[in-house]
Structures are given as structure tokens and as C-alpha cells.
Amino acid sequence: MNDLAWWQEQTQFLVQEVEELAGQLSFEQERQAILRPYLVPKVKRGIIGKSRYAVKLRADIKAAAESTTPVLLFGEPGLEKDNMAALIHFGSSCRHELMVKVNCATLQANGKELFGRAGGRLGLLAALGRGTLLLNNIQDLPEPLLPAIVALMQTGQYRPLSRPGEALPPLQSHQARIIAIAETIVPPLDKLFPQTIKIPPLRVRKADIEDYVHYYLSLSCRAKRLETIPITPEALRKLQAYDFPNNLRELSNLVERAVTQLQGSRQITEEILWPSQSKKQQFRWNLLNPYPALRRFLRSAWWPDRLNYGITLWAFPAIVTILFFGPQHRLDNFALNLFWAWWWPLVLLGFPVVGRLWCAVCPFMIYGEITQKLALWLRPLGLKKWPRQAAETWGGWFLFGLFALILLWEELWDLLDTAYLSACLLLLITAGAMIFSALFERRFWCRYLCPIGGMNGLFAKLAVTELRAQQGTCSAECNTYQCYKGGPQKGEGQETLGCPLYSHPAQLEDNRDCVLCMTCLKACPHRSVEFNLRPPAIELWTTHRPRAYEVALLFLLLGNVFLHRLPELRWEWGLDFDLQAFGPHALAALLALALPVLLPLGAYYLIPRCPTGTKVSFVNLAYGYLPLVWAGNLAHYLRLGLGEAGTVLPLAIHTFGGSGESWPVLMAHPAVIAFLQGVVLLLGALWSMFITQKLGKQSFTRLLPQHVTICLFLGAFWHLIL
């Protein structure tokens, strides 16, 4: 009897065990069925790279793996944030538990997938147990679900769903660790995560691009059963110069595409890689690549040092001496002819082609540099640092005022036909360069205070060329900044004193702060510096930053065209003032400089606002007049350049007392001069209308007041100059 009872007891126990195991198996099968579509089986890869960003990211992930609190991973698309969440889970003490990833955009508004239904199908939280729940893109959570997720984060509890008419089921606690991924800020949730890891985008991790490229190449080649393919340094620099808006996803696809396109080639070259170009780098062609002789010349001692110290240094005092002691009229003095009939037309013609190139061989700063060397010899402790804030605020207005005084002096004292006064002008500008070079390091005068440099920087924005550097290469490979700071020879980089204007070529936004001295090109050991051909004036509607003092200088130069034509204005309008009397002449000159700006101001206030209520500022839109102002000044000086510049040889003989009658003279016919002046004015007006459209970002009819103003100025210039 006892034996039978014992067997019955054992049988009942075994039945209970089998039923319990069957229940557990059923639960596990249901659990696996629920979790399987969401499972994250393993980590794809670790954090690649050796940059400081990569090092910090590894440390942040390690710290998150050592705790069990919720984590928010924040970053742009394409950064493999889900893989970093996997690194946290599989590096933690819960690595043997399951991890699931839920795309928040696909969740139902009631959260059925997460919370389950009372008496029905389990939710992910109940099925997961002590595992890790990854909420991918929480910014896409359905809005009705947001309060339940907030409550889950705050209390660790949730309520399963119930059917209509049923009583609310009790709250349940969960044991899962929550990791969330966000690409934008979600205010209700952000503060609920004790740990937030910000994933840096690839554009700030340029130093890691090489490691990522080699990794993706090895993966792609292994998948295609190929030997690992090398990538050329030029191709790598091209990748480092690109910003990768889609980050690692885009880089991976680009490498995969390059391997597919190889077609038997043994290496990946820059021609195979074709990432989308950023706005700053579109439509650029680096002239240094197809013309290596140009690179050699610009990196040689000839540019510009030998030209400056071998020719300009000695020619400048000779010109000034001839201006002081030679004949005093332009038709008798070849130095005055060089200044007004050669220099002005040539420098104006050069602006749309080579920008501020003149500043690289400017005699004013050659003597400034000599003064600076003497000052450093007398004061070995060094020169003063630049007062950048004050210079940025007031320097432009200083050069504007100085330029206005020069224009008035030129008109009232007839500098065009008075040699010694022209010499005084040259010496005064040189004195400014020497004084400020003795006080401050590098070319402080050139960057902030020189009136000629201010005009050059303004018109250089129209240039078809630019000097820039590949930002990716500079960020990834350079840690000395020799182009900016100066330093000893490094690789193919030469020893230099650094940029004289304290401009980094990778950070330039327009041509204003580059004098094309090529110091950066000589100093760079990574071949990052580029001398680009580009669409004319493209910086004005892409990277340009408008400045009020530049606009004031622009309209001063606009008034300068009328200032040079005061006799014509007096005759055309029948004005009764005597240009031989200083007072009326000075008043007329001031009005000629000041009044033309009223027309653009009036036109601006007639331009309607956009439908959104916004309107481009006057300071920004005023740059639309820049080509017309350049054209008006060039058309004025073409008369001197084409009518008098060709007499320089006989004038040179005549200046020193000889007879130059037998020497050749080249002069254009007045009809040819008028034709070329008209072409320049028409091109300037059309160019101004085009830039106005680019800057205004409105329809042609909405910007019609400025276009009409451009046509009015064109008509006035045409009538006065031709």
C-alpha cells in the first residue's frame, strides 16, 4: 500500500513537472515568436578610428556598458547609432540576455507591441525580461503614445491594454534596460535619460575617414573574393574634403560603389570616387593639378619675394623721385602716366580675374615688412598682437573715411595732373603701412586699414579665381597649422612665417582676406591648398558675409564715377557753380560722392516683402550693385589706359630731357575706346542684375525697383562717360 502511494505521488509530481516544463516551453516559444522580428543578434563592428572623437566615444560607450541606467544616443542619420547601442548591451553584464530594436515610427498609437494585451498576447516588455529594449528614432513616436513612454521612463511601470468595457488591468513593472536613439530633440523625453551620448558626425571626424575607408574596402573585397585594393592619397584627400551629410552610411556606399566600378584597375583613384559636392566646393577646378608648372612657380622664391625685393623695392623710390623732381604734368612725366594710365586700368581689369593679386606685390607693404624687421631687431621682445575686435568693428570705417579723403584730394587738387601730389599720396599710404607694421605683427594695415586694400578686397569678390584649402585634409592630416602660424620645413612644406593676414585658407569665405602671396601653398606639406577656377562672384550668394562698411565703400566708389565727371554734370544739367573756386568745387564733390546712394535706398524700400513676410537686408542686397560700380570705374579709366598708356616710351625719353618724337606711340581710336567702354558698362549692368536675383531670392518683378535703378545708373554712366 505504501509503495502504491509512493508511486502515485511520484507520478503526480512528474506530471506536474511535465506540465510546468510544457508551460515554460510554450511561454518560451511564444516569447521567441514575439521577440524574433526585433532581435539584435550581435555587434556589427567596434568604434573605428584614432581621433579624439573616436577615443571619447569609446570611453562613453564603455561607461554606459558598466551601468544599467537608460541611455540616449543622439546624432545625425547614418552614424550607425544602433550598432553603438549593441556595443553597450553586449559589453554589459546583461550581455547574455536578449536585445531587441523597435522602430518607433512603426509602433501603433496605443503601444500594443510594447505593452501587450491583458489576457492576450504578451508585449515586448513582458517577453524581454531582463534584456535591452532599443527604441530607434524616438522622435518618430506617435504622439498619443508619448505619455505612456514618459510614465514608463519615470516609474518603470506600464499598463497592458484592455478591451473596451473591461476593467483596467493592474500596472506591471518591467526589468528591461532602455536605450533610445534620437536624431532630433524630444523635450518630454530628453531629461528622463541619466546618460546621453552625442555621436559626432563624420565631417568632424575627418582623421578617422582613412581607417573607415580601409575597413569598408576590406569588407567589400572579402565579399567579392578580391585582394584588398589600395586607395591613392589623392582619392583619400578628395573624401576628406567632403562633408558626408549621410555620414558612415554614405561613405560605406561610396566605397562599395568604387570597388564595383574598378573594372580591372589595381587601385582606387580620385576619378572613381564621386561624392556629392557641398555648396562651397561646387563648380571649382583646381588649376594647380593640370598645370604643375604654375604650382612650381607659385611655390618658388620668385613669387613674390624676388619680384618684391629685386624689382619693386627699387622701382618704387625711383618712381616717387621722378614724380617729385620731374615734369609735373601727366603728358610730360612718364611716372605719372604709369600711375594713372597704367596702374588704375590694369588693377581694375585684374579684379575679376585674379582678385587681390596686386596686394602680393604692393610696394607699400614691402616697406612695411622692412620696417617690421627693423622694429623686431630694435625690440626683440616682439610686436603687439592684433586688436581684432576693435579692428573688425572700426577698421573698415577708418579705411572708408581715408578713401573718401583721397578721392576729394584727387579731385580738388587735380592729382591726375600734378606729379608731386601723386607722390605725396603714395608716400602717405606707405607711411601708414610702415607705422602700423612697426607696431603690430604681420600685415595689420593690409587687412584692416589700407584704403587701396579695402577697394581691392571689395572688387576681389567678383574674381573668377580663389585660393582655398580642402577642409577635410586640413582637419584630418594637419596638426601644426603652418600655413597660418608659420613654422619650419615639414615634408614638402617650406619654412614660412605664416599667413601675413592671419587667414587660414580652409576657413576663407570670400576673397577679401587673401592677397595671393601663396605663403600657405608653400607651407602646406599635405597639398591641401588649391588655386581654383570658379564661377565669377559665386561667393556673394553662397558663403559671403555682408558688412555695412563694405557697402558704404561700394557706394563711395559709385559716387566716384560721378565725381570724375563733374564738368560733364555741370554742363548737362546747366548747373551754375564754378569748378575753379575751391568752395563750390568742394561742395559739388561732396554731393557727387554722397547723393547717388539715395537712389538704391529708395529702390530698396519699394521692393515688397516675400509672402512669408521676410526680406533680404539692404546691406546684403546692395552687393548686387558691385559689378556695375566696377564697370563704371573701369570705363572711366579706359580712356586713360587706351588713349595715353601707349605714349609711355616717348614720355620716358621726354621726362629726362630728350626728344621722344621718333619713339612709337600706341593709341586706340576714340570710337574703339567708346565701344569698349559701352561693352564694359553693359556687361556690368547685366552682371549686377544677375547677382541681384541671386541675392534677393525673389522673382524678377519683385526685385524690379533695383533692376530699374541699375538701368538708371547705366544710362547716366553711358551719357557721362561715352
ChimeraX attribute file (.defattr): number of C-alpha atoms within 10 A of each C-alpha:
attribute: neighborCount
match mode: 1-to-1
recipient: residues
	/A:1	6
	/A:2	7
	/A:3	8
	/A:4	9
	/A:5	10
	/A:6	11
	/A:7	12
	/A:8	12
	/A:9	12
	/A:10	12
	/A:11	12
	/A:12	12
	/A:13	12
	/A:14	12
	/A:15	12
	/A:16	12
	/A:17	12
	/A:18	12
	/A:19	12
	/A:20	12
	/A:21	12
	/A:22	12
	/A:23	12
	/A:24	12
	/A:25	12
	/A:26	12
	/A:27	14
	/A:28	13
	/A:29	12
	/A:30	15
	/A:31	19
	/A:32	14
	/A:33	12
	/A:34	18
	/A:35	20
	/A:36	12
	/A:37	11
	/A:38	16
	/A:39	16
	/A:40	20
	/A:41	12
	/A:42	14
	/A:43	16
	/A:44	12
	/A:45	11
	/A:46	11
	/A:47	14
	/A:48	15
	/A:49	17
	/A:50	13
	/A:51	16
	/A:52	12
	/A:53	18
	/A:54	18
	/A:55	13
	/A:56	13
	/A:57	18
	/A:58	17
	/A:59	12
	/A:60	17
	/A:61	21
	/A:62	15
	/A:63	14
	/A:64	23
	/A:65	22
	/A:66	14
	/A:67	14
	/A:68	17
	/A:69	13
	/A:70	20
	/A:71	24
	/A:72	25
	/A:73	22
	/A:74	21
	/A:75	19
	/A:76	18
	/A:77	17
	/A:78	18
	/A:79	19
	/A:80	16
	/A:81	22
	/A:82	22
	/A:83	17
	/A:84	23
	/A:85	30
	/A:86	27
	/A:87	23
	/A:88	26
	/A:89	29
	/A:90	20
	/A:91	18
	/A:92	17
	/A:93	13
	/A:94	19
	/A:95	17
	/A:96	12
	/A:97	14
	/A:98	20
	/A:99	26
	/A:100	20
	/A:101	20
	/A:102	20
	/A:103	15
	/A:104	20
	/A:105	15
	/A:106	11
	/A:107	16
	/A:108	14
	/A:109	14
	/A:110	17
	/A:111	21
	/A:112	17
	/A:113	18
	/A:114	22
	/A:115	22
	/A:116	21
	/A:117	18
	/A:118	17
	/A:119	11
	/A:120	10
	/A:121	17
	/A:122	21
	/A:123	21
	/A:124	21
	/A:125	24
	/A:126	19
	/A:127	23
	/A:128	24
	/A:129	16
	/A:130	17
	/A:131	20
	/A:132	28
	/A:133	27
	/A:134	29
	/A:135	22
	/A:136	22
	/A:137	21
	/A:138	23
	/A:139	20
	/A:140	16
	/A:141	21
	/A:142	16
	/A:143	10
	/A:144	12
	/A:145	16
	/A:146	18
	/A:147	12
	/A:148	16
	/A:149	20
	/A:150	14
	/A:151	13
	/A:152	16
	/A:153	16
	/A:154	12
	/A:155	11
	/A:156	16
	/A:157	17
	/A:158	19
	/A:159	18
	/A:160	24
	/A:161	20
	/A:162	15
	/A:163	10
	/A:164	7
	/A:165	6
	/A:166	9
	/A:167	8
	/A:168	13
	/A:169	13
	/A:170	11
	/A:171	11
	/A:172	13
	/A:173	14
	/A:174	18
	/A:175	14
	/A:176	24
	/A:177	22
	/A:178	20
	/A:179	25
	/A:180	26
	/A:181	24
	/A:182	21
	/A:183	16
	/A:184	14
	/A:185	12
	/A:186	13
	/A:187	9
	/A:188	11
	/A:189	18
	/A:190	15
	/A:191	11
	/A:192	15
	/A:193	17
	/A:194	10
	/A:195	18
	/A:196	19
	/A:197	16
	/A:198	15
	/A:199	19
	/A:200	16
	/A:201	20
	/A:202	23
	/A:203	21
	/A:204	14
	/A:205	20
	/A:206	25
	/A:207	24
	/A:208	20
	/A:209	23
	/A:210	18
	/A:211	14
	/A:212	18
	/A:213	21
	/A:214	16
	/A:215	15
	/A:216	17
	/A:217	23
	/A:218	17
	/A:219	16
	/A:220	22
	/A:221	16
	/A:222	12
	/A:223	9
	/A:224	11
	/A:225	9
	/A:226	12
	/A:227	12
	/A:228	16
	/A:229	17
	/A:230	14
	/A:231	17
	/A:232	13
	/A:233	14
	/A:234	15
	/A:235	18
	/A:236	19
	/A:237	24
	/A:238	20
	/A:239	24
	/A:240	26
	/A:241	24
	/A:242	20
	/A:243	20
	/A:244	20
	/A:245	17
	/A:246	15
	/A:247	18
	/A:248	19
	/A:249	14
	/A:250	15
	/A:251	21
	/A:252	19
	/A:253	12
	/A:254	19
	/A:255	21
	/A:256	17
	/A:257	15
	/A:258	21
	/A:259	22
	/A:260	14
	/A:261	13
	/A:262	14
	/A:263	8
	/A:264	8
	/A:265	10
	/A:266	12
	/A:267	16
	/A:268	22
	/A:269	18
	/A:270	17
	/A:271	10
	/A:272	17
	/A:273	18
	/A:274	13
	/A:275	15
	/A:276	12
	/A:277	14
	/A:278	13
	/A:279	10
	/A:280	12
	/A:281	15
	/A:282	12
	/A:283	13
	/A:284	17
	/A:285	16
	/A:286	17
	/A:287	15
	/A:288	17
	/A:289	13
	/A:290	10
	/A:291	10
	/A:292	11
	/A:293	11
	/A:294	14
	/A:295	18
	/A:296	13
	/A:297	12
	/A:298	19
	/A:299	20
	/A:300	15
	/A:301	12
	/A:302	13
	/A:303	18
	/A:304	19
	/A:305	16
	/A:306	13
	/A:307	14
	/A:308	20
	/A:309	16
	/A:310	12
	/A:311	13
	/A:312	18
	/A:313	19
	/A:314	12
	/A:315	14
	/A:316	17
	/A:317	14
	/A:318	13
	/A:319	18
	/A:320	21
	/A:321	14
	/A:322	21
	/A:323	25
	/A:324	18
	/A:325	10
	/A:326	20
	/A:327	21
	/A:328	20
	/A:329	17
	/A:330	22
	/A:331	16
	/A:332	22
	/A:333	25
	/A:334	28
	/A:335	28
	/A:336	31
	/A:337	26
	/A:338	17
	/A:339	20
	/A:340	21
	/A:341	26
	/A:342	21
	/A:343	17
	/A:344	18
	/A:345	22
	/A:346	16
	/A:347	17
	/A:348	21
	/A:349	16
	/A:350	18
	/A:351	23
	/A:352	20
	/A:353	17
	/A:354	22
	/A:355	29
	/A:356	30
	/A:357	18
	/A:358	19
	/A:359	19
	/A:360	19
	/A:361	22
	/A:362	18
	/A:363	24
	/A:364	24
	/A:365	25
	/A:366	21
	/A:367	20
	/A:368	24
	/A:369	20
	/A:370	15
	/A:371	19
	/A:372	26
	/A:373	14
	/A:374	13
	/A:375	18
	/A:376	16
	/A:377	11
	/A:378	10
	/A:379	11
	/A:380	9
	/A:381	9
	/A:382	14
	/A:383	16
	/A:384	13
	/A:385	11
	/A:386	15
	/A:387	10
	/A:388	12
	/A:389	9
	/A:390	9
	/A:391	16
	/A:392	12
	/A:393	12
	/A:394	15
	/A:395	20
	/A:396	23
	/A:397	20
	/A:398	17
	/A:399	23
	/A:400	25
	/A:401	14
	/A:402	16
	/A:403	20
	/A:404	19
	/A:405	12
	/A:406	15
	/A:407	20
	/A:408	19
	/A:409	15
	/A:410	18
	/A:411	18
	/A:412	17
	/A:413	13
	/A:414	13
	/A:415	23
	/A:416	17
	/A:417	19
	/A:418	19
	/A:419	28
	/A:420	21
	/A:421	19
	/A:422	24
	/A:423	21
	/A:424	15
	/A:425	17
	/A:426	17
	/A:427	15
	/A:428	13
	/A:429	18
	/A:430	19
	/A:431	16
	/A:432	18
	/A:433	26
	/A:434	22
	/A:435	14
	/A:436	20
	/A:437	26
	/A:438	22
	/A:439	18
	/A:440	18
	/A:441	20
	/A:442	25
	/A:443	22
	/A:444	23
	/A:445	25
	/A:446	26
	/A:447	24
	/A:448	22
	/A:449	23
	/A:450	24
	/A:451	24
	/A:452	16
	/A:453	22
	/A:454	25
	/A:455	19
	/A:456	24
	/A:457	24
	/A:458	24
	/A:459	24
	/A:460	29
	/A:461	27
	/A:462	24
	/A:463	23
	/A:464	19
	/A:465	25
	/A:466	27
	/A:467	24
	/A:468	24
	/A:469	23
	/A:470	22
	/A:471	20
	/A:472	25
	/A:473	23
	/A:474	25
	/A:475	18
	/A:476	20
	/A:477	15
	/A:478	15
	/A:479	8
	/A:480	13
	/A:481	16
	/A:482	26
	/A:483	28
	/A:484	21
	/A:485	17
	/A:486	20
	/A:487	17
	/A:488	12
	/A:489	15
	/A:490	14
	/A:491	10
	/A:492	12
	/A:493	20
	/A:494	22
	/A:495	17
	/A:496	19
	/A:497	17
	/A:498	21
	/A:499	23
	/A:500	23
	/A:501	19
	/A:502	18
	/A:503	17
	/A:504	20
	/A:505	24
	/A:506	18
	/A:507	11
	/A:508	17
	/A:509	16
	/A:510	24
	/A:511	26
	/A:512	20
	/A:513	24
	/A:514	27
	/A:515	27
	/A:516	23
	/A:517	23
	/A:518	21
	/A:519	24
	/A:520	33
	/A:521	25
	/A:522	25
	/A:523	30
	/A:524	27
	/A:525	19
	/A:526	18
	/A:527	19
	/A:528	23
	/A:529	25
	/A:530	22
	/A:531	21
	/A:532	20
	/A:533	18
	/A:534	18
	/A:535	15
	/A:536	17
	/A:537	23
	/A:538	20
	/A:539	20
	/A:540	22
	/A:541	19
	/A:542	14
	/A:543	13
	/A:544	17
	/A:545	12
	/A:546	16
	/A:547	12
	/A:548	14
	/A:549	19
	/A:550	21
	/A:551	21
	/A:552	18
	/A:553	22
	/A:554	23
	/A:555	23
	/A:556	24
	/A:557	22
	/A:558	26
	/A:559	24
	/A:560	24
	/A:561	26
	/A:562	25
	/A:563	22
	/A:564	20
	/A:565	16
	/A:566	18
	/A:567	14
	/A:568	14
	/A:569	17
	/A:570	15
	/A:571	10
	/A:572	11
	/A:573	8
	/A:574	9
	/A:575	10
	/A:576	9
	/A:577	13
	/A:578	13
	/A:579	17
	/A:580	9
	/A:581	10
	/A:582	12
	/A:583	13
	/A:584	14
	/A:585	18
	/A:586	16
	/A:587	12
	/A:588	18
	/A:589	23
	/A:590	16
	/A:591	14
	/A:592	22
	/A:593	21
	/A:594	16
	/A:595	14
	/A:596	18
	/A:597	16
	/A:598	11
	/A:599	15
	/A:600	22
	/A:601	14
	/A:602	13
	/A:603	17
	/A:604	21
	/A:605	12
	/A:606	14
	/A:607	18
	/A:608	16
	/A:609	14
	/A:610	14
	/A:611	7
	/A:612	6
	/A:613	7
	/A:614	9
	/A:615	16
	/A:616	16
	/A:617	12
	/A:618	16
	/A:619	16
	/A:620	19
	/A:621	24
	/A:622	26
	/A:623	25
	/A:624	26
	/A:625	26
	/A:626	26
	/A:627	25
	/A:628	27
	/A:629	28
	/A:630	24
	/A:631	28
	/A:632	30
	/A:633	24
	/A:634	22
	/A:635	27
	/A:636	21
	/A:637	24
	/A:638	24
	/A:639	21
	/A:640	19
	/A:641	24
	/A:642	21
	/A:643	17
	/A:644	21
	/A:645	25
	/A:646	19
	/A:647	20
	/A:648	25
	/A:649	18
	/A:650	20
	/A:651	26
	/A:652	19
	/A:653	17
	/A:654	18
	/A:655	20
	/A:656	14
	/A:657	12
	/A:658	11
	/A:659	13
	/A:660	17
	/A:661	12
	/A:662	8
	/A:663	13
	/A:664	12
	/A:665	15
	/A:666	13
	/A:667	15
	/A:668	15
	/A:669	11
	/A:670	13
	/A:671	10
	/A:672	11
	/A:673	20
	/A:674	18
	/A:675	13
	/A:676	17
	/A:677	23
	/A:678	20
	/A:679	14
	/A:680	20
	/A:681	27
	/A:682	19
	/A:683	14
	/A:684	22
	/A:685	25
	/A:686	17
	/A:687	19
	/A:688	25
	/A:689	24
	/A:690	16
	/A:691	22
	/A:692	27
	/A:693	20
	/A:694	16
	/A:695	19
	/A:696	24
	/A:697	16
	/A:698	17
	/A:699	10
	/A:700	15
	/A:701	11
	/A:702	17
	/A:703	21
	/A:704	19
	/A:705	20
	/A:706	30
	/A:707	23
	/A:708	14
	/A:709	18
	/A:710	25
	/A:711	18
	/A:712	14
	/A:713	21
	/A:714	22
	/A:715	13
	/A:716	16
	/A:717	23
	/A:718	17
	/A:719	12
	/A:720	18
	/A:721	21
	/A:722	17
